[in-house]
Amino acid sequence: MSSTPYWGPNFDALQETDPEIAGVVLDELARLRSGLQLIASENFTSPAVLAATGSTLSNKYAEGYPGRRYYGGCADVDVAEEIGIARAKELFGADHANLQPHSGASANLAVYAALLKPGDTVLAMDLKHGGHLTHGSPVNFSGQWFTNVSYGVSEGSETIDYDHVRAQAREHRPKMIIAGATAYPRLIDFAAFREIADEVGAYLMVDAAHFIGLVAGKAIPSPVPYADVVSFTTHKVLRGPRGGMILCREELATKIDKAVFPFLQGGPLMHVVAAKAVVLKEAASAEYQQYARQVIANAQALVEGLQDQGMRAVSGGTDTHLALIDLRGVGVTGRDAEARCDAARITLNKNAIPFDPEKPMVASGVRVGTPSVTTQGMGAEQMKDVASLIGRAVRADLDTEPGRADIEQVAQEVSALVSKFPAYPDPSA
Ligand SMILES: *Cc1c(COP(=O)(O)O)cnc(C)c1O
């Protein structure tokens, strides 16, 4: 198979050395090109980001920070990290930026390490209401090494109950409060969190992993003016390489840097740091701002379409790139919906809804997100089609012959739709 200039000589070398792994890369590319990717935490990076990520910067040991490394030969990689830091500070209006966390979870562990001692109390969003594992789950370091208390959404509005946040803060006097979630479709009132944190003398950490791309694109308000620390991933809406980043106030800069290295990590992934710099340049463009607005418009159009299919959006809709869909109205569990959509080449994930009567592995809902389909160039019109494809897939029982035929029909229509908006060029063309 000939490779396009897009894949370049590196891919030819991979095919020659290791056809098995080259085959995996091509199969995964074929999957991305032939289905609908609605996982809210995924996106398609640009060829420029991929090129930096696959570059020889991967070879360099650069423990430390620009100008203060433990190894020689760092002058060139220093430039990449310095550019990246400057771009992050400029784009987000932050005092300080650390580009080295290997992932969102590593960034969060570094924040805990910088600001807390084991046993300290942290107040964060309940996992069952959309919080993240690193916000106090018993299977995570955060739950095992710290004392955790949580807040949730109110049963009526299904939006964050700020009175509950305040009451929990007053009662438990946490050292740190975390705002931010992994399955919350609405805007977060950062000013309200700041006020509560100030009242009890707590640090405010905003885990912006999911929505930082929308902040970068100026499509939603920024947490940076309110938070002591903002941590995030670079690979979700933001559309960069897989990794993490931390922004903070000047007073905390040294603590954060020392927590990332040497406390938590060894050598930074300089190819990924460089790719983070690339995405920060991309995200500062007018084009990216248009993208961020379209991501939200698409999520709202998708919700409307799903509501027309008899499905309920938790909290009544979305202000962001994702929606939580309650499937109880159509009598299908999240687990079955995920499997049925998967069979129709629609990739999404089952998700608990607030106050879910089902076990997490079954769940009453699914989570959908529009970062990937928007990168492909789809708009509100296509979201109507996507909603109707989901509506049909979710209702098709894979245990019956007619159900399987329906799924096959939906899968063909999915392929026809996505072929008009290819995620990446065809490597065999
Ligand atoms: C995705 C996510 C993370 C973790 O990111 P990883 O890169 O998967 O470690 C942390 N916090 C929140 C809120 C997230 O959504």
The ligand as a MOL file (V3000), in Angstrom:
LIG
                    3D

  0  0  0     0  0            999 V3000
M  V30 BEGIN CTAB
M  V30 COUNTS 15 15 0 0 0
M  V30 BEGIN ATOM
M  V30 1 C -10.6270 13.3050 31.1890 0
M  V30 2 C -10.6110 13.8990 32.5390 0
M  V30 3 C -9.4970 13.7510 33.3820 0
M  V30 4 C -8.3680 12.7650 33.1220 0
M  V30 5 O -7.6720 12.8690 31.9880 0
M  V30 6 P -6.7070 11.6600 31.5220 0
M  V30 7 O -5.8430 12.3010 30.4960 0
M  V30 8 O -7.6110 10.5910 31.0030 0
M  V30 9 O -5.9280 11.2140 32.6970 0
M  V30 10 C -9.4980 14.4230 34.5880 0
M  V30 11 N -10.5260 15.1950 34.9560 0
M  V30 12 C -11.6270 15.3270 34.1840 0
M  V30 13 C -12.7490 16.1880 34.6530 0
M  V30 14 C -11.7120 14.6840 32.9650 0
M  V30 15 O -12.8140 14.8080 32.2220 0
M  V30 END ATOM
M  V30 BEGIN BOND
M  V30 1 1 1 2
M  V30 2 1 2 3
M  V30 3 2 2 14
M  V30 4 1 3 4
M  V30 5 2 3 10
M  V30 6 1 4 5
M  V30 7 1 5 6
M  V30 8 2 6 7
M  V30 9 1 6 8
M  V30 10 1 6 9
M  V30 11 1 10 11
M  V30 12 2 11 12
M  V30 13 1 12 13
M  V30 14 1 12 14
M  V30 15 1 14 15
M  V30 END BOND
M  V30 END CTAB
M  END
